[in-house]
Amino acid sequence: MLVARAAPGAVADPAPPRVLTGPAPRSELISVDEPTAATITRDLAGWYPEPALHKAVPTREEGLIRWTRFYDDVEMEVRPVTSKHGHQSITRFIPELAPPARPRRDKLITAAAAVKLANRSRTHETKLFYLANIRPRQLAGTSGGNAANFIQVVESWRLVYQVTAADGGAAVDAYTGEVVRTWSYKDD
């Protein structure tokens, strides 16, 4: 079982969700043809300032296609999923309000520093990773009185080092060294 925790000293966001202006952003793509990596890039990242830096890699499992996305060769947290319904392919994803910023590689802390800050034993892997800042946004024209009045969106992206170990891992801000997320693996 995966157990996620906020970083020590983290404070819950007390601000109410902001209201979206205009129509809700798309959260699915429907097509007759099975999507390709090129169509996923065009439809999900075509609006990025540098869409050529985006790439999508498909993994097939149990009738689904899971898309691992990369921006400037750094993996992104949110993975769209394509399923087949009759003669249609439906790709579902969390809509994004902002693209990731290109890594400022000259400003990064080292991977070794991230491992030390993560304070994990027996580190298996350390890699750069875009962590999604996912927040609820209230749909325009709704009362906000129930869950149907909201949509989850990626408000921004944070570049982190993802440090994984046998007992769990941590996400360490790639510029400041702040531990922004930790997780552990526990047997039930």
N, CA, C and O of each residue as an XYZ file, in Angstrom:
752
protein
N       0.847     -1.176      0.000
C       0.000      0.000      0.000
C       0.890      1.236      0.000
O       1.887      1.279      0.720
N       0.544      2.229     -0.790
C       1.271      3.474     -0.885
C       0.640      4.480      0.063
O      -0.570      4.700      0.024
N       1.456      5.091      0.913
C       0.976      6.097      1.857
C       1.700      7.396      1.550
O       2.925      7.462      1.656
N       0.955      8.437      1.170
C       1.557      9.727      0.850
C       1.363     10.687      2.005
O       0.319     10.695      2.658
N       2.376     11.491      2.246
C       2.309     12.484      3.318
C       2.830     13.814      2.784
O       3.684     13.860      1.899
N       2.297     14.882      3.341
C       2.834     16.200      3.031
C       4.190     16.335      3.730
O       4.451     15.673      4.734
N       5.012     17.168      3.204
C       6.320     17.396      3.794
C       6.161     18.001      5.188
O       5.179     18.698      5.445
N       7.127     17.742      6.108
C       7.052     18.334      7.443
C       6.953     19.855      7.346
O       7.674     20.483      6.571
N       6.073     20.428      8.123
C       5.902     21.871      8.122
C       4.980     22.383      7.039
O       4.702     23.581      6.984
N       4.490     21.491      6.164
C       3.597     21.921      5.094
C       2.255     22.332      5.692
O       1.798     21.745      6.673
N       1.635     23.336      5.100
C       0.362     23.846      5.572
C      -0.676     23.628      4.478
O      -0.410     23.891      3.305
N      -1.853     23.148      4.857
C      -2.921     22.961      3.884
C      -3.314     24.309      3.292
O      -3.262     25.334      3.971
N      -3.702     24.301      2.039
C      -4.102     25.526      1.355
C      -5.452     25.987      1.901
O      -6.467     25.356      1.608
N      -5.498     27.072      2.689
C      -6.751     27.511      3.296
C      -7.645     28.277      2.331
O      -8.824     28.481      2.623
N      -7.117     28.703      1.195
C      -7.887     29.509      0.264
C      -8.941     28.640     -0.432
O      -8.659     27.500     -0.802
N     -10.142     29.172     -0.610
C     -11.157     28.407     -1.335
C     -10.746     28.262     -2.802
O      -9.974     29.075     -3.309
N     -11.255     27.234     -3.487
C     -10.912     27.062     -4.899
C     -11.341     28.280     -5.708
O     -12.386     28.880     -5.454
N     -10.521     28.627     -6.675
C     -10.854     29.740     -7.547
C     -11.893     29.308     -8.576
O     -12.016     28.124     -8.887
N     -12.627     30.266     -9.093
C     -13.662     29.989    -10.084
C     -13.047     30.130    -11.473
O     -12.363     31.111    -11.767
N     -13.301     29.136    -12.319
C     -12.844     29.203    -13.703
C     -13.656     30.250    -14.448
O     -14.845     30.421    -14.179
N     -13.034     30.937    -15.365
C     -13.772     31.846    -16.229
C     -13.944     31.142    -17.562
O     -13.031     30.459    -18.028
N     -15.082     31.300    -18.166
C     -15.343     30.648    -19.441
C     -15.704     29.185    -19.265
O     -15.959     28.731    -18.149
N     -15.724     28.446    -20.371
C     -16.108     27.036    -20.300
C     -15.034     26.197    -19.612
O     -13.868     26.583    -19.530
N     -15.463     25.044    -19.123
C     -14.515     24.129    -18.480
C     -13.500     23.633    -19.504
O     -13.852     23.394    -20.659
N     -12.242     23.478    -19.090
C     -11.241     22.953    -20.032
C     -11.523     21.491    -20.358
O     -12.124     20.768    -19.564
N     -11.084     21.074    -21.529
C     -11.286     19.686    -21.947
C     -10.538     18.738    -21.028
O      -9.435     19.029    -20.566
N     -11.171     17.583    -20.770
C     -10.509     16.553    -19.978
C     -10.569     15.197    -20.675
O     -10.197     14.178    -20.092
N     -11.036     15.185    -21.917
C     -11.003     13.950    -22.693
C     -10.957     14.265    -24.174
O     -11.436     15.305    -24.626
N     -10.368     13.339    -24.919
C     -10.290     13.413    -26.372
C     -10.989     12.176    -26.913
O     -10.712     11.062    -26.469
N     -11.888     12.361    -27.864
C     -12.609     11.236    -28.450
C     -12.266     11.182    -29.933
O     -12.355     12.184    -30.643
N     -11.870      9.991    -30.390
C     -11.517      9.828    -31.798
C     -11.914      8.442    -32.279
O     -12.057      7.514    -31.482
N     -12.089      8.311    -33.584
C     -12.383      7.005    -34.172
C     -11.096      6.196    -34.234
O     -11.085      5.005    -33.920
N     -10.026      6.842    -34.637
C      -8.737      6.162    -34.720
C      -8.055      6.159    -33.352
O      -8.230      7.074    -32.546
N      -7.285      5.118    -33.117
C      -6.493      5.066    -31.889
C      -5.462      6.187    -31.932
O      -4.792      6.361    -32.950
N      -5.319      6.952    -30.846
C      -4.367      8.062    -30.881
C      -2.922      7.583    -30.982
O      -2.574      6.494    -30.524
N      -2.108      8.409    -31.581
C      -0.675      8.148    -31.680
C       0.053      9.111    -30.748
O      -0.548     10.038    -30.206
N       1.339      8.885    -30.570
C       2.136      9.805    -29.750
C       2.061     11.221    -30.311
O       2.022     12.191    -29.553
N       2.039     11.339    -31.628
C       1.969     12.668    -32.257
C       0.635     13.353    -31.959
O       0.610     14.558    -31.707
N      -0.485     12.600    -31.984
C      -1.771     13.240    -31.699
C      -1.893     13.619    -30.228
O      -2.479     14.654    -29.908
N      -1.354     12.805    -29.331
C      -1.376     13.157    -27.902
C      -0.565     14.435    -27.678
O      -1.008     15.331    -26.958
N       0.614     14.524    -28.288
C       1.433     15.733    -28.161
C       0.702     16.942    -28.721
O       0.664     17.991    -28.079
N       0.124     16.811    -29.905
C      -0.579     17.939    -30.531
C      -1.755     18.402    -29.676
O      -1.931     19.600    -29.452
N      -2.563     17.447    -29.195
C      -3.785     17.820    -28.493
C      -3.565     18.234    -27.040
O      -4.326     19.046    -26.516
N      -2.543     17.695    -26.381
C      -2.313     18.037    -24.980
C      -1.257     19.117    -24.785
O      -1.305     19.850    -23.797
N      -0.311     19.230    -25.702
C       0.786     20.192    -25.517
C       0.968     21.130    -26.698
O       1.943     21.879    -26.744
N       0.058     21.103    -27.644
C       0.175     21.980    -28.814
C       0.165     23.456    -28.471
O       0.660     24.278    -29.242
N      -0.394     23.800    -27.322
C      -0.465     25.200    -26.897
C       0.751     25.623    -26.069
O       0.887     26.802    -25.742
N       1.637     24.680    -25.724
C       2.856     25.025    -24.984
C       3.698     25.999    -25.809
O       3.625     25.982    -27.038
N       4.500     26.851    -25.154
C       5.372     27.763    -25.903
C       6.350     27.013    -26.817
O       6.695     27.507    -27.891
N       6.794     25.832    -26.399
C       7.712     25.027    -27.207
C       7.183     23.588    -27.286
O       7.729     22.692    -26.642
N       6.120     23.367    -28.074
C       5.508     22.033    -28.112
C       6.439     20.943    -28.631
O       6.210     19.766    -28.353
N       7.468     21.297    -29.369
C       8.408     20.290    -29.892
C       9.191     19.609    -28.766
O       9.767     18.541    -28.976
N       9.219     20.212    -27.578
C       9.925     19.610    -26.443
C       9.094     18.540    -25.741
O       9.602     17.832    -24.871
N       7.810     18.418    -26.115
C       6.911     17.440    -25.494
C       6.980     16.125    -26.257
O       7.081     16.101    -27.483
N       6.923     15.028    -25.501
C       6.859     13.711    -26.123
C       5.975     12.827    -25.263
O       5.954     12.948    -24.038
N       5.237     11.925    -25.930
C       4.362     10.978    -25.243
C       4.771      9.567    -25.649
O       4.979      9.286    -26.830
N       4.884      8.686    -24.664
C       5.289      7.305    -24.908
C       4.170      6.385    -24.415
O       3.800      6.433    -23.242
N       3.621      5.535    -25.323
C       2.527      4.654    -24.917
C       3.009      3.369    -24.256
O       4.044      2.812    -24.623
N       2.231      2.908    -23.268
C       2.426      1.598    -22.650
C       1.066      0.923    -22.655
O       0.093      1.466    -22.131
N       1.000     -0.265    -23.250
C      -0.275     -0.987    -23.329
C      -0.381     -1.983    -22.182
O       0.552     -2.735    -21.900
N      -1.549     -1.970    -21.524
C      -1.800     -2.935    -20.460
C      -3.297     -3.134    -20.285
O      -4.050     -2.174    -20.122
N      -3.710     -4.369    -20.322
C      -5.101     -4.763    -20.081
C      -6.101     -3.935    -20.879
O      -7.091     -3.461    -20.322
N      -5.858     -3.755    -22.167
C      -6.792     -3.037    -23.026
C      -6.716     -1.525    -22.938
O      -7.502     -0.836    -23.589
N      -5.802     -0.993    -22.158
C      -5.635      0.454    -22.013
C      -4.297      0.886    -22.579
O      -3.369      0.087    -22.700
N      -4.214      2.160    -22.925
C      -2.928      2.764    -23.270
C      -2.664      3.842    -22.222
O      -3.438      4.790    -22.085
N      -1.578      3.690    -21.494
C      -1.155      4.716    -20.537
C      -0.033      5.503    -21.192
O       0.937      4.932    -21.689
N      -0.178      6.822    -21.186
C       0.778      7.702    -21.850
C       1.726      8.326    -20.824
O       1.298      9.103    -19.970
N       2.995      7.990    -20.910
C       4.008      8.649    -20.093
C       4.470      9.855    -20.900
O       4.896      9.725    -22.048
N       4.381     11.023    -20.288
C       4.717     12.263    -20.994
C       6.046     12.815    -20.488
O       6.405     12.643    -19.323
N       6.761     13.474    -21.379
C       8.036     14.103    -21.063
C       8.032     15.511    -21.643
O       7.464     15.755    -22.707
N       8.672     16.433    -20.931
C       8.892     17.782    -21.456
C      10.365     18.097    -21.266
O      10.877     18.055    -20.147
N      11.031     18.407    -22.342
C      12.477     18.651    -22.342
C      13.210     17.468    -21.689
O      14.150     17.653    -20.915
N      12.756     16.243    -22.019
C      13.326     14.978    -21.547
C      13.145     14.736    -20.048
O      13.851     13.910    -19.470
N      12.216     15.441    -19.415
C      11.919     15.230    -17.994
C      10.493     14.671    -17.908
O       9.561     15.249    -18.466
N      10.333     13.540    -17.201
C       9.021     12.905    -17.080
C       8.053     13.806    -16.319
O       8.432     14.518    -15.389
N       6.773     13.750    -16.750
C       5.708     14.533    -16.125
C       4.817     13.598    -15.307
O       4.589     12.453    -15.696
N       4.319     14.088    -14.181
C       3.565     13.251    -13.244
C       2.241     12.736    -13.805
O       1.939     11.554    -13.637
N       1.460     13.550    -14.447
C       0.107     13.187    -14.861
C       0.160     12.348    -16.142
O       0.790     12.739    -17.125
N      -0.517     11.177    -16.115
C      -0.503     10.263    -17.261
C      -1.908     10.083    -17.832
O      -2.776      9.515    -17.168
N      -2.139     10.554    -19.042
C      -3.426     10.292    -19.689
C      -3.606      8.797    -19.943
O      -2.633      8.050    -20.038
N      -4.870      8.372    -20.052
C      -5.196      6.966    -20.298
C      -6.195      6.906    -21.453
O      -7.188      7.633    -21.462
N      -5.923      6.035    -22.425
C      -6.819      5.823    -23.560
C      -7.481      4.461    -23.420
O      -6.817      3.460    -23.151
N      -8.798      4.433    -23.607
C      -9.544      3.176    -23.598
C     -10.406      3.132    -24.853
O     -10.682      4.161    -25.470
N     -10.817      1.951    -25.213
C     -11.648      1.748    -26.399
C     -13.086      1.536    -25.944
O     -13.339      0.703    -25.073
N     -14.035      2.277    -26.520
C     -15.459      2.140    -26.236
C     -16.171      1.997    -27.572
O     -16.373      2.978    -28.289
N     -16.547      0.769    -27.900
C     -17.164      0.534    -29.210
C     -16.158      0.839    -30.302
O     -15.080      0.247    -30.350
N     -16.516      1.764    -31.180
C     -15.629      2.140    -32.287
C     -14.819      3.399    -31.975
O     -14.134      3.926    -32.852
N     -14.891      3.875    -30.754
C     -14.208      5.113    -30.401
C     -13.090      4.870    -29.399
O     -13.171      3.983    -28.550
N     -12.049      5.676    -29.519
C     -10.988      5.718    -28.511
C     -11.204      6.964    -27.682
O     -11.378      8.055    -28.224
N     -11.193      6.805    -26.358
C     -11.382      7.949    -25.461
C     -10.138      8.080    -24.594
O      -9.755      7.150    -23.884
N      -9.516      9.251    -24.665
C      -8.341      9.544    -23.848
C      -8.761     10.536    -22.770
O      -9.241     11.629    -23.070
N      -8.574     10.141    -21.500
C      -8.933     11.009    -20.381
C      -7.668     11.527    -19.706
O      -6.667     10.817    -19.605
N      -7.728     12.772    -19.245
C      -6.558     13.415    -18.641
C      -7.014     14.550    -17.744
O      -8.160     14.993    -17.819
N      -6.111     15.016    -16.896
C      -6.392     16.191    -16.065
C      -5.981     17.419    -16.880
O      -4.825     17.525    -17.290
N      -6.912     18.348    -17.120
C      -6.556     19.516    -17.933
C      -5.506     20.389    -17.244
O      -5.429     20.446    -16.017
N      -4.712     21.057    -18.051
C      -3.627     21.910    -17.556
C      -3.936     23.370    -17.832
O      -4.411     23.720    -18.912
N      -3.666     24.213    -16.858
C      -3.833     25.652    -17.036
C      -2.507     26.336    -17.345
O      -2.487     27.493    -17.766
N      -1.390     25.622    -17.135
C      -0.064     26.195    -17.375
C       0.878     25.094    -17.858
O       0.792     23.956    -17.397
N       1.768     25.429    -18.776
C       2.766     24.441    -19.204
C       3.923     24.397    -18.211
O       4.095     25.327    -17.423
N       4.715     23.327    -18.240
C       5.912     23.321    -17.386
C       6.946     24.303    -17.929
O       6.999     24.558    -19.132
N       7.752     24.842    -17.049
C       8.858     25.712    -17.464
C      10.054     24.832    -17.811
O      10.277     23.797    -17.182
N      10.804     25.240    -18.796
C      12.016     24.478    -19.132
C      12.966     24.485    -17.946
O      13.103     25.501    -17.264
N      13.623     23.355    -17.697
C      14.578     23.312    -16.578
C      15.717     24.313    -16.793
O      16.282     24.406    -17.883
N      16.035     25.047    -15.747
C      17.221     25.924    -15.761
C      18.354     25.089    -15.163
O      18.660     25.195    -13.976
N      18.963     24.266    -15.996
C      19.896     23.236    -15.528
C      21.107     23.805    -14.793
O      21.706     23.119    -13.964
N      21.467     25.035    -15.084
C      22.598     25.646    -14.385
C      22.232     26.070    -12.955
O      23.121     26.396    -12.168
N      20.950     26.069    -12.612
C      20.489     26.494    -11.285
C      20.091     25.313    -10.389
O      19.715     25.525     -9.236
N      20.165     24.085    -10.892
C      19.703     22.911    -10.144
C      20.671     22.531     -9.034
O      21.883     22.705     -9.164
N      20.119     22.008     -7.937
C      20.973     21.366     -6.948
C      21.421     20.039     -7.569
O      20.859     19.620     -8.581
N      22.385     19.394     -7.004
C      22.856     18.125     -7.572
C      21.934     16.982     -7.142
O      21.227     17.078     -6.138
N      21.958     15.906     -7.918
C      21.186     14.717     -7.562
C      21.667     14.158     -6.220
O      20.864     13.683     -5.418
N      22.969     14.215     -5.983
C      23.518     13.726     -4.713
C      22.981     14.541     -3.540
O      22.690     13.980     -2.483
N      22.845     15.853     -3.710
C      22.287     16.698     -2.649
C      20.821     16.342     -2.407
O      20.369     16.330     -1.262
N      20.078     16.052     -3.475
C      18.676     15.673     -3.337
C      18.534     14.366     -2.565
O      17.642     14.230     -1.728
N      19.410     13.407     -2.844
C      19.377     12.127     -2.129
C      19.619     12.361     -0.637
O      18.922     11.791      0.203
N      20.590     13.186     -0.311
C      20.900     13.467      1.096
C      19.714     14.153      1.787
O      19.370     13.813      2.919
N      19.092     15.119      1.099
C      17.953     15.836      1.675
C      16.727     14.939      1.824
O      15.925     15.138      2.737
N      16.572     13.950      0.934
C      15.423     13.034      0.998
C      15.512     12.111      2.201
O      14.498     11.594      2.670
N      16.726     11.902      2.702
C      16.939     11.098      3.907
C      16.337      9.694      3.776
O      15.611      9.234      4.657
N      16.647      9.031      2.674
C      16.169      7.670      2.419
C      17.357      6.723      2.404
O      18.436      7.060      1.917
N      17.138      5.534      2.947
C      18.194      4.519      2.916
C      18.077      3.715      1.629
O      16.986      3.567      1.079
N      19.171      3.211      1.165
C      19.215      2.333     -0.003
C      18.474      2.926     -1.200
O      17.540      2.308     -1.712
N      18.870      4.095     -1.645
C      18.227      4.760     -2.766
C      18.381      3.924     -4.033
O      19.478      3.483     -4.374
N      17.254      3.713     -4.729
C      17.258      2.950     -5.979
C      17.438      3.847     -7.191
O      18.189      3.515     -8.108
N      16.751      4.982     -7.198
C      16.756      5.836     -8.385
C      16.535      7.284     -7.976
O      15.777      7.578     -7.052
N      17.208      8.178     -8.682
C      17.003      9.608     -8.529
C      16.902     10.193     -9.923
O      17.802     10.015    -10.743
N      15.793     10.900    -10.198
C      15.619     11.482    -11.526
C      14.869     12.791    -11.418
O      14.124     13.021    -10.466
N      15.076     13.655    -12.413
C      14.288     14.874    -12.501
C      12.867     14.496    -12.896
O      12.650     13.547    -13.650
N      11.901     15.252    -12.376
C      10.501     14.886    -12.549
C       9.657     16.148    -12.407
O       9.913     16.964    -11.522
N       8.646     16.318    -13.276
C       7.705     17.430    -13.118
C       6.548     16.977    -12.244
O       5.780     16.095    -12.628
N       6.425     17.577    -11.076
C       5.350     17.296    -10.139
C       4.194     18.244    -10.450
O       4.392     19.456    -10.540
N       2.993     17.699    -10.614
C       1.829     18.518    -10.948
C       1.218     19.126     -9.693
O       1.034     18.439     -8.688
N       0.909     20.405     -9.756
C       0.183     21.085     -8.694
C      -1.295     21.021     -9.080
O      -1.787     21.873     -9.819
N      -1.997     20.002     -8.573
C      -3.390     19.765     -8.946
C      -4.304     20.389     -7.902
O      -4.166     20.138     -6.705
N      -5.235     21.204     -8.373
C      -6.150     21.918     -7.479
C      -7.565     21.875     -8.055
O      -7.739     21.775     -9.270
N      -8.580     21.952     -7.181
C      -9.951     22.053     -7.690
C     -10.239     23.474     -8.151
O      -9.781     24.438     -7.538
N     -10.984     23.598     -9.212
C     -11.464     24.899     -9.669
C     -12.975     24.818     -9.818
O     -13.499     23.870    -10.402
N     -13.659     25.799     -9.296
C     -15.114     25.831     -9.398
C     -15.506     26.221    -10.814
O     -14.933     27.143    -11.395
N     -16.478     25.519    -11.359
C     -16.970     25.829    -12.696
C     -17.771     27.124    -12.657
O     -18.548     27.354    -11.730
N     -17.582     27.956    -13.656
C     -18.295     29.230    -13.731
C     -19.794     28.986    -13.779
O     -20.259     28.056    -14.439
N     -20.546     29.823    -13.078
C     -21.998     29.730    -13.100
C     -22.574     28.688    -12.160
O     -23.776     28.425    -12.195
N     -21.734     28.085    -11.314
C     -22.241     27.095    -10.357
C     -22.160     27.658     -8.946
O     -21.437     28.618     -8.681
N     -22.923     27.035     -8.044
C     -22.976     27.519     -6.664
C     -21.767     27.086     -5.840
O     -21.459     27.697     -4.816
N     -21.082     26.035     -6.284
C     -19.976     25.511     -5.492
C     -20.459     24.670     -4.329
O     -19.683     24.362     -3.425
N     -21.733     24.291     -4.337
C     -22.322     23.574     -3.224
C     -22.064     22.077     -3.207
O     -22.319     21.428     -2.192
N     -21.564     21.506     -4.303
C     -21.271     20.073     -4.300
C     -20.141     19.767     -5.277
O     -19.710     20.635     -6.036
N     -19.675     18.538     -5.249
C     -18.501     18.147     -6.026
C     -18.705     18.297     -7.530
O     -17.732     18.499     -8.257
N     -19.933     18.206     -8.013
C     -20.194     18.344     -9.448
C     -19.911     19.761     -9.945
O     -19.846     19.985    -11.154
N     -19.745     20.708     -9.042
C     -19.465     22.098     -9.407
C     -17.977     22.384     -9.592
O     -17.588     23.528     -9.829
N     -17.144     21.345     -9.483
C     -15.694     21.533     -9.517
C     -15.038     20.616    -10.532
O     -15.589     19.580    -10.903
N     -13.865     21.007    -10.969
C     -13.035     20.175    -11.834
C     -11.599     20.253    -11.310
O     -11.144     21.314    -10.885
N     -10.898     19.135    -11.345
C      -9.482     19.125    -10.958
C      -8.659     19.603    -12.146
O      -8.887     19.152    -13.269
N      -7.721     20.492    -11.927
C      -6.848     21.003    -12.986
C      -5.400     21.036    -12.498
O      -5.138     21.108    -11.297
N      -4.481     20.983    -13.433
C      -3.069     21.210    -13.129
C      -2.858     22.715    -13.223
O      -2.877     23.287    -14.313
N      -2.657     23.354    -12.066
C      -2.449     24.803    -12.061
C      -1.030     25.167    -12.462
O      -0.801     26.193    -13.103
N      -0.069     24.315    -12.078
C       1.332     24.602    -12.386
C       2.137     23.320    -12.235
O       1.623     22.297    -11.784
N       3.394     23.390    -12.616
C       4.307     22.255    -12.518
C       5.512     22.673    -11.673
O       5.946     23.824    -11.715
N       6.040     21.724    -10.913
C       7.224     21.982    -10.086
C       8.287     20.964    -10.458
O       8.029     19.760    -10.457
N       9.465     21.440    -10.773
C      10.572     20.554    -11.109
C      11.201     20.042     -9.820
O      11.660     20.822     -8.986
N      11.216     18.720     -9.669
C      11.759     18.094     -8.465
C      12.710     16.966     -8.857
O      12.730     16.514    -10.002
N      13.484     16.533     -7.892
C      14.175     15.253     -8.003
C      13.266     14.240     -7.325
O      12.880     14.418     -6.169
N      12.928     13.189     -8.036
C      12.160     12.100     -7.442
C      13.175     11.065     -6.961
O      13.868     10.439     -7.762
N      13.251     10.898     -5.650
C      14.205      9.979     -5.035
C      13.403      8.771     -4.543
O      12.542      8.911     -3.675
N      13.683      7.590     -5.093
C      12.952      6.388     -4.677
C      13.897      5.404     -4.020
O      15.065      5.279     -4.388
N      13.349      4.707     -3.033
C      14.095      3.708     -2.277
C      13.168      2.529     -2.004
O      11.981      2.586     -2.325
N      13.697      1.471     -1.419
C      12.892      0.280     -1.130
C      11.748      0.586     -0.171
O      10.691     -0.040     -0.253
N      11.942      1.535      0.730
C      10.925      1.830      1.740
C      10.027      3.014      1.393
O       9.144      3.354      2.181
N      10.221      3.650      0.247
C       9.402      4.796     -0.140
C      10.207      5.781     -0.944
O      11.070      5.387     -1.729
N       9.937      7.058     -0.762
C      10.675      8.050     -1.514
C      10.313      9.463     -1.113
O       9.570      9.700     -0.161
N      10.869     10.403     -1.881
C      10.623     11.817     -1.622
C      10.762     12.599     -2.914
O      11.481     12.203     -3.831
N      10.059     13.712     -2.962
C      10.207     14.674     -4.048
C      10.901     15.895     -3.445
O      10.408     16.509     -2.499
N      12.058     16.228     -4.020
C      12.886     17.317     -3.509
C      12.950     18.405     -4.577
O      13.342     18.134     -5.712
N      12.566     19.642     -4.222
C      12.599     20.739     -5.186
C      13.982     20.818     -5.817
O      14.989     20.866     -5.111
N      14.030     20.831     -7.129
C      15.298     20.767     -7.854
C      16.110     22.054     -7.772
O      17.292     22.063     -8.113
N      15.491     23.135     -7.325
C      16.206     24.409     -7.212
C      16.527     24.775     -5.771
O      17.608     25.290     -5.486
N      15.580     24.509     -4.848
C      15.757     24.962     -3.467
C      16.173     23.859     -2.505
O      16.728     24.141     -1.443
N      15.910     22.598     -2.866
C      16.210     21.494     -1.973
C      15.115     21.214     -0.956
O      15.280     20.350     -0.095
N      14.006     21.927     -1.041
C      12.890     21.696     -0.122
C      12.260     20.327     -0.413
O      11.988     19.996     -1.567
N      12.032     19.544      0.635
C      11.328     18.269      0.481
C       9.840     18.612      0.419
O       9.262     19.066      1.406
N       9.221     18.393     -0.748
C       7.836     18.817     -0.946
C       6.832     17.674     -0.837
O       5.635     17.921     -0.694
N       7.299     16.430     -0.903
C       6.395     15.285     -0.758
C       7.218     14.075     -0.350
O       8.334     13.881     -0.831
N       6.665     13.270      0.532
C       7.293     11.999      0.886
C       6.244     10.904      0.790
O       5.045     11.177      0.853
N       6.691      9.675      0.638
C       5.784      8.537      0.644
C       6.523      7.321      1.162
O       7.752      7.255      1.128
N       5.750      6.361      1.643
C       6.346      5.134      2.133
C       5.521      3.955      1.646
O       4.341      4.095      1.323
N       6.158      2.795      1.598
C       5.470      1.563      1.222
C       5.312      0.747      2.483
O       6.292      0.431      3.158
N       4.069      0.406      2.803
C       3.806     -0.370      4.001
C       3.038     -1.614      3.594
O       2.170     -1.562      2.723
N       3.359     -2.727      4.225
C       2.615     -3.957      4.015
C       1.434     -3.967      4.964
O       1.561     -3.638      6.143
N       0.287     -4.349      4.435
C      -0.906     -4.477      5.285
C      -0.982     -5.838      5.915
O      -1.919     -6.121      6.662
